[in-house]
Amino acid sequence: MINISSIGAFIGSPGLGVYAASKAALSQLTRTMSVEWGPSNIQVNALCPTVTLTQIGHDTWDDPAMAEARKNKEKRIPLQRFGEPREVANVALFLASAASYFIQDVSLSLDGGMIIAP
């Protein structure tokens, strides 16, 4: 099982308290399901991306009114950009493959290094 969460599970953002709480809860659910379902050989992990440029991401962050906010947010990411859907999909594909059978209870940041940046 692959839960799709958000970097919001790990870091705070003004005005997004309920969103962050729901993502943190999903990380805890991932841990609990890992313990409960692991004995049945079911792997449970979560992907936690930052802004991903899906259609909704483009609709929000490509808006000229958001140019300054986007620039500031991308500066917080060491790779200096938002994620692409294929990057999230590639990690999901790996977690769904036999190559990941011993990976359990990972809430994986897909954030270009944002969570570790000063």
C-alpha positions as CSV (number, residue, x, y, z in Angstrom):
1,M,0.0,0.0,0.0
2,I,1.3,3.4,-0.9
3,N,-0.3,6.4,0.9
4,I,0.0,9.8,-0.7
5,S,0.7,12.4,1.9
6,S,2.7,15.6,1.8
7,I,5.8,17.3,3.1
8,G,3.2,19.1,5.3
9,A,3.3,16.0,7.5
10,F,6.8,17.2,8.6
11,I,6.9,21.0,8.4
12,G,4.6,23.7,9.5
13,S,3.1,26.3,7.1
14,P,1.1,29.3,8.3
15,G,-2.6,28.9,7.7
16,L,-2.4,25.2,6.9
17,G,-2.8,23.7,10.4
18,V,-5.7,21.4,9.5
19,Y,-4.0,20.3,6.3
20,A,-0.7,19.5,8.1
21,A,-2.6,17.7,10.9
22,S,-4.3,15.5,8.4
23,K,-1.0,14.6,6.7
24,A,0.7,13.9,10.0
25,A,-2.3,11.6,10.8
26,L,-1.8,9.8,7.5
27,S,1.9,9.2,8.5
28,Q,0.7,7.7,11.8
29,L,-1.8,5.6,10.0
30,T,1.0,4.3,7.7
31,R,3.0,3.3,10.8
32,T,0.0,1.6,12.4
33,M,-0.9,-0.3,9.2
34,S,2.7,-1.4,8.8
35,V,2.7,-3.0,12.2
36,E,-0.8,-4.5,11.7
37,W,-0.3,-5.7,8.1
38,G,3.4,-6.5,8.1
39,P,2.8,-10.1,9.4
40,S,0.7,-10.7,6.3
41,N,3.6,-9.5,4.1
42,I,1.9,-6.3,3.2
43,Q,4.2,-3.3,2.9
44,V,2.7,0.1,3.8
45,N,4.6,3.2,3.0
46,A,3.8,6.9,2.3
47,L,5.0,9.4,-0.3
48,C,5.3,13.0,1.0
49,P,6.0,15.4,-1.9
50,T,6.3,19.1,-1.8
51,V,4.5,21.1,-4.5
52,T,4.1,18.9,-7.5
53,L,3.3,20.5,-10.8
54,T,0.1,18.6,-11.6
55,Q,-2.6,20.6,-13.4
56,I,-3.8,22.0,-10.0
57,G,-0.1,22.9,-9.2
58,H,0.2,24.7,-12.5
59,D,-3.1,26.5,-12.0
60,T,-2.0,27.8,-8.7
61,W,1.7,28.4,-9.1
62,D,1.8,29.6,-12.7
63,D,-0.6,32.5,-11.9
64,P,1.3,35.8,-12.3
65,A,-0.1,36.9,-9.0
66,M,1.8,34.0,-7.4
67,A,5.2,34.8,-9.0
68,E,6.8,36.2,-5.9
69,A,5.4,33.5,-3.6
70,R,6.6,30.8,-6.1
71,K,10.1,32.3,-6.3
72,N,10.3,32.4,-2.5
73,K,9.1,28.8,-2.1
74,E,11.4,27.5,-4.8
75,K,14.3,29.3,-3.1
76,R,13.7,27.1,0.0
77,I,14.2,23.9,-2.1
78,P,17.9,23.1,-2.7
79,L,17.0,21.8,-6.2
80,Q,15.4,25.3,-6.8
81,R,12.2,23.9,-8.4
82,F,8.9,22.1,-7.7
83,G,8.4,18.4,-8.4
84,E,7.1,16.9,-11.5
85,P,4.3,14.2,-11.5
86,R,6.6,11.7,-13.2
87,E,9.1,12.0,-10.3
88,V,6.4,11.0,-7.8
89,A,5.1,8.3,-10.1
90,N,8.7,6.8,-10.5
91,V,9.1,6.5,-6.7
92,A,5.6,5.0,-6.4
93,L,6.5,2.5,-9.1
94,F,9.6,1.5,-7.2
95,L,7.7,1.1,-3.9
96,A,5.1,-1.1,-5.8
97,S,7.9,-3.3,-7.3
98,A,9.6,-6.4,-5.9
99,A,12.8,-4.2,-5.4
100,S,11.1,-2.7,-2.4
101,Y,9.8,-5.8,-0.6
102,F,11.8,-5.1,2.6
103,I,10.8,-1.4,2.8
104,Q,8.2,-0.9,5.5
105,D,6.8,2.2,7.2
106,V,8.6,4.8,5.2
107,S,7.2,8.3,4.9
108,L,9.4,9.4,2.1
109,S,10.0,13.1,1.5
110,L,9.9,14.0,-2.2
111,D,10.9,17.6,-1.8
112,G,14.2,18.3,-3.6
113,G,15.9,18.6,-0.2
114,M,13.5,21.2,1.2
115,I,13.1,19.4,4.6
116,I,16.8,19.6,5.3
117,A,17.5,23.1,3.9
118,P,18.3,25.8,6.4
